[in-house]
Amino acid sequence: MKRTWTVFLLLCLLASLLSATALAADNGRSYDFDLTVNGEHEVQAKPGDVLTVTLTLRRTDDDAAAEMYAMQDEIGYDDTFFELVEGSLLLSDGIETTDIALQSGGRALYMNFLSLSGGESWNPEVLVGSFQMKVLAGSGASTLKNENCLVSVQDGADSYVTTAQDVTVVVSTDCTVQFESNGGSEVPAQTVHYGDAIQKPADPTREGYRFKGWYRDLNQTSLWNFGTDTVTGNMTLYAGWAKTVSTQPGDGSVKTGSGPAWWIPSLIFAALLALVLLLWSRQKKTVDFSTDGGTEMESVLVRKGKTMRQPRDPEKTGCTFGGWYRDAACTTPWNFKEDTVRKDMTLYAKWCR
């Protein structure tokens, strides 16, 4: 995947940081990121419908214009439910976008603004942009979610208070809930009525590991509560595991690995008023897939120190796919359950004739 390391893309990556290292909110201003379809936050749709989605940024503490230094929004969506219509983006001046596949599944449409001239005056309500989504799913519901929303203060070391309103598209009230056991025993999917709770399945098992629970995300940051949480659309829950290590025979103690190593780089650039904007980002690594003439595979971003989800097998006429390897000579296979991503890398497809 081609990457252009411009300032706006660094600002995009700030979305990843906010889920791990929260900036202290500045109460001097407050903003609301509002996603709607035809002015609504929940709409009915049919398979094949094309919906126009708008993102509006509103200042909520005052109705006066104010200087905008930097803002961003990460609009997450399920790419088995929606397809971004090519060429449908309409953006306000200065807004940059990129649409990218997520290692944990789904995609994210980033919308970003960064002033290089000491700030620009924005009205209290700004239509940031609009785009179209085609409904692919034949049943269930899915939500286009504002995630990692940010409006930066002048020096970039802080951000203003923000809220967000998402938009849910309902095709039917029967939602599919899948369980990704991450190497454990298989857990069957459930069909759950929109707004109802999920029936807690039997815990999966995995040799050498202790089951910790079901999480909303692959990175195990948000535990699902079967007693209080309800289904708002088609979704996947991910099994969390802790490796078991006995310090003495039979003591049953558990040792868990440390979390990923995070660091926060800063970006300093010169502007008309010698403005210094400090941008924060979390380490993510790009994994490319070389298929040697097979079907093209899209690159993914993977958090440093984490395993990656195994992609679909590529195809090549007259050949049988033999797995993914670390090297072009295909001598060292990649283990998706155990191997972790430490740097930008390429995996190579092996073919057998």
N, C-alpha and C positions, 0 to 999 in steps of 0.2 A: 504494500500500500504506500502510495506516495504521501509524504508528509512535508508540509511547508511550515517551518518553525517561525511563524510570525507571532507578533504580540497577541493578536486575537485568539490564536489557537492555545497559547499559554493561558489566556483567560478562560478558555473553554475547560481546560484541565483543572481549573480552580474548583469546578463542580465536584471532582473526586475528593478534594481535601475537606470540603465542608462536612462530609459525613464522618470524618475521622478526627479532625481538629477544628472545632468551632471557633470562629472569630467572635470576639465580644461585640454584642450589638450596640450600636450608637443610637440613643434615643432622640437625637436631634431632628431626625426625620423618620417617616415610616412609609412603606410602599406595599402595594398589593399586586401580585402577578395573577392575572385573570385569563384563564382559557375558556372559550365558549364555542358553541356551534349554534348559529342563528340566535345568539344572545342567551342560550340556555346552557346549564351545567349537566343536564341529563337529557339525552335524546333517544328516540326509537329509530332503528334503521333496519334495512333489509340487506342481505348479501348482495354485493355489487354496487351498493349506493356509494356515491362520492360526496364526502362531507367537507365543507369549508370551515377550517378551525382558525380562530383569531386569538392572538395574545395581546392583551392590553396591560400596560403598566400604569397604575394610578398612585399618586401621592395621597396618603390618607390622613396625614396630620395637618395639612394646610391646602388651600386651593391656589397657592401662588406658584409661579414658575421657579425653577431652581437649577443650579449648575449640576450637570451630570458628568461624572468622571469615568465611571465604568459600571457596566451591569452585565448580567448574564443569567440565562435560564437553561436548564437541561430538561427537555421535554421527552420523557420516557414513554415508549409504546411497545406493545406486543406485535412483533412482525408476523406472527401467525394469524393475527386478527385484523391488522391494518397493513396497508401498503401506501407509502408516501408517493403521491402522484408526481412524476418527474415534470419539472418546469412549472410547478404550481406556486412556488414561493414568491410572495410579494412583500418587500421589506421597506421599512422606513430608512431614511438616509443614515449611513454609518453603521447599520446593523450587518454583522457577518454571521454566516451559518455554516454548519457542517453536520452531516448525518452519518452516524457511525454504529457499527455492530458492537454489542457489549458482550464481554466474555461470559457473563452470568445469564445470557439469553436476552432476546429482544434488541431494540435499537434505541438510540437517543438522538434527538434533533437539538443541537446546541444553537442558541441565539445569543449574540454577544455584541457589546458596544464598548469601545475604549477610545477616550479622547486623548490625542497627542498634543493638544494645544492649551492645556490648563483647564479644561472643562467646557461644556457647551450648554446653553440654556434649553431646558426641556419644559414643556407645559406640564401641568399637574396630571393630565391624562394623555398618554401617548399610545397609539396603535403601533406596537413594535413590529408586527408582521402577521401574515396569514399564510396558510398552506392548505392543501387538500389531502384527505386520506380516503382511500378506497377500502370499503369493508370487505374482507376476505372470508370471515368466519360465517358458518351456517347456523350457529347457535351460541348462546351465552352472552356475556357482556365483557367490556374491557374499558379501562380508564386511561386517558392521556394525562400524565401526571407531571406537574411542575416539581422539579427536584433541584436541590442545591441552588436556589435562587439567591442572587447577590446584587446589591447596589452599594458600590464602594464609596467611602469617604475620600476626601481630597488626597491624602497621603497614601492611601491604599492599605494602611495598617489596620483598618477596622471596616465595618460595614454597618449600614443602617438596618433597622428592624424591618423585616419583611413577612408578609403572609402570602398564601397562595390558594387559588381556587382551581380545581381540576374539572375535567369534563368526562362524563361516562357515556358510552354508547352501548345501548341494549338491543341485541338482536332477538334474544329470547331470555326467559327467566331461568332456564336450565343451564347452569354453569359447570364447566368441567374443572375439577381439581385434581392435579397430578402430583405424585409424590416421587421426588428424585432421591433415591437412597444413597447416592454417592459411594457405591462400592458395597453397600449392604444388601440384604435380602430384598426381593422385589415386593413393593406395596402397590396394590391395585388402585386405579383412579376411582374417583367418586363423582357422581352427578349431584350437584347441590343447588337448591333453589336460591335465586338471587336474594341476599339479605339474611339467609339462614346460617346457622353454625355448621361446621364440618364435624362429622362423626370421627372421633379420634381412633385411628387405626392401631392395630397391634404394633408394638415397637419392632423395627427391623433389627436384624442381628448382623454382626460383622466380626470375623475372627480377629482378636487382638485389639478390639476397640470397644469403648463404652458409648452407648447412645445417649446424646445430650438433649435431644428434642428436635422439633421441626421448626425451621426458620423460613421467613418470608424471602430471604435472599441467599444466594450461593455463598456469600462471604460471612454468613452467620452473625449478622449484626442485630437482627430483629426477630425475636422469638415469637412464634405464633401461639396464642392463648386459645385453646379449644373451648374454654368456658365462656369467654366474652367476645372474641373476635368473630366477625361474620363475613361472608363472601360477598364481594362487590364486583365480581367478574371472573372470567376464566383465569386460572392461576396455577402456579407450581410451588409446592413447599419442598424445602431442601433439608435433608437429614444432617444433623451436626454430630460429629464424632470426636472423642478424645482417646488418644492411644493409651492403652493400659500398660504400665511398667511396674512390676513388683520389685520393691527394694529388698524385701526378704521373702523367702518362700511362704506363700499363703497369706501374706499380709494384705493383699488386695489393694495396695495403694495405687494411685493413678498419677502419672506425670504427664503434663500436657506441654506441648511446645510453645515457645513464645510467639507472640503475634508478629506480623510483618514489620519490618523496619521502615519507619517513616522519616522523611526529612523534608524540610520546607525551603526550597530555593527562593531567592528573591530576584526580582528583575528591576534594574534601575535604568531609566532612559531619560535623555535630555529632552526638554520641551521648551516652548516659547518662554515660559515663566520659570524655567529650571524646576518644573514639577517632577517630583520623584514619586513614582507609584510602585508600591511593593506588592507583587503578585505571589500568591501562595499556590503550590501545586503538590499533589501526592504522586509518588512514583507509580507509574504504570508503564508496562513494557509492551511492545508491539511484536506479535508473532505472525510471521508470514508463512504461507504454505506453497511450496514449489511442487507442482504436479507432473513435471516432465512430459508435457503434452496431454495430460488428462484434463478433466473439467476444472475450470478456474475456481479457486477457493478464496473467499474474502478474508483479509487479515482481521485479527481480533486484538483488543487491548486486554491485558491480564495484569492484575495487581502483583507487584514484585513479591516473590516468596510464596505464591499461591499455585496450586495445580490449575490446569485449564480443562474446560469441558471438551470432550472428544467431539470433533466435527463429523459431519457426514462423510462417508467414503466417496472419494472421487471415482470417476469412470474413465476408461480409456479403451478404445476399440481394439479387440484382439488380445487384451491383457487382463490379468486378475490382480486386484489391488492387494499388496502384501504388507501394508501398515506404514506408519510414519516413523522417520528416522532423523537423528540429530545431524547427520552428515550426508553430503551428496553421494558418497559411495555406498550409503545404506548399510553401514556396519554396526551402528549402535541404535537400537530401537528406542522410541520414546514411550514411557509408561504414563498414561494419562491419570492413573489413580495415585501414583506415588511421586513422579517427577515434578519439580516446581520450576517456575519461570524466574530467572535471575536477571536477564538482560534482553534487549531486543534480539530476536533470533528468527531463524528460518527452519521449518521442518520439511523434510523431503519425502515424497511418496515413492515407495518401492513397487515395482511392477514385475509380475511373473507371466511369462508367455506359455 
